[in-house]
Amino acid sequence: MLYRPDMHWDHRIGRRLALRDLNILLAVADAGSMAKAATRLAISQPAVSRAIADMEHTLGVTLLDRSRQGVEPTIYGRALLRRGFAVFDELKQGVQDIAFLSDPGAGELRVGASASLSEGIVTTVVNRVLQQYSRVVFHVIVGGKVQLLEGLRTRSVELGFVRMSGQVSEDDIMPEVLYEEPLVVVAGVDNPWVRRRKIRLAELVNEHWTWPSSGTAYDTLVVEAFRASGLKPPNATVYADPINMRIKLAATGRFLAVVPSGILRFPAKHPSLKVLPVELPTTHRQIGIITLKNRTLSPLAQLFIEHAREIAKALAKAKS
């Protein structure tokens, strides 16, 4: 019989469904096997089976489908697991909040960002926070927007820095725009173009270029910039997703690289590179923070965001 909303929570569910049982379900779903989960949890397999059976009896639904290949959560199991992630995340966060409030140097924070943002604004904020709390620990997870959204939902990151492409439509995500960042053209200090005070994009068409892979959103931005200037987009000589590779190629003096301007604004200058005085129209994109709605941010996360806002204000003031 399915669990009915009118069943008394305290007597029917609250006294029977323990955190230990929920933790076992999470371990089984992650391992895909009761035997493997038992090994991870250092308990017997019968104890794991009994805990799952007790939960299914209490809730009146099947939580796991069993087969020779292992186990897989049912729709009921997935529903409980989604809430389970939140339960343990909030408990863990509560312990970390207490640690941070009693000793700010004891906090930990998991931040997600693209490669360029992690090397730009994220590094800058990390440095600022560490000046205030030298013993906090940061975990920076590099990934695209889709990966960061999944990271927020599974609680593997607490906040993410992303490029905003229009409105964030996900109902469970809270976006906050920080600043606008264009793409810029950079060259090594030995490149003849760095001595020019003004350059038209048309003059650079036949140069050796490097930017991210053909067909990516980044590549599309660059192609649109040339077309907006009335030019046929050239092919890059080197299509390279790693931003450090593009920077190193530009530093040789042979290549022009397209990079986000934030890479050169903070946290430190690249002495081997110069931004060329040429505009890439249509490449301005908003940079923002995304967090999970209805998730209480840790004090360290709130501090991190406040520093990011201060940096964004300084950038806006510098432009005005």
Secondary structure, 3 states (H helix, E strand, C coil): CCCCCCCCHHHHHHCCCCHHHHHHHHHHHHHCCHHHHHHHHCCCHHHHHHHHHHHHHHHCCCCEEEECCEEEECHHHHHHHHHHHHHHHHHHHHHHHHHHHHCHHHCEEEEEECHHHHHHHHHHHHHHHHHHCCCCEEEEEECCHHHHHHHHHCCCCCEEEEEECCCCCCCCEEEEEEEEECEEEEEECCCHHHHCCCCCHHHHCCCCEEECCCCCHHHHHHHHHHHHCCCCCCCCCEECCCHHHHHHHHHCCCCEEEEECHHHHCCCCCCCEEECCCCCCCCCEEEEEEEECCCCCCHHHHHHHHHHHHHHHHHHHHHC
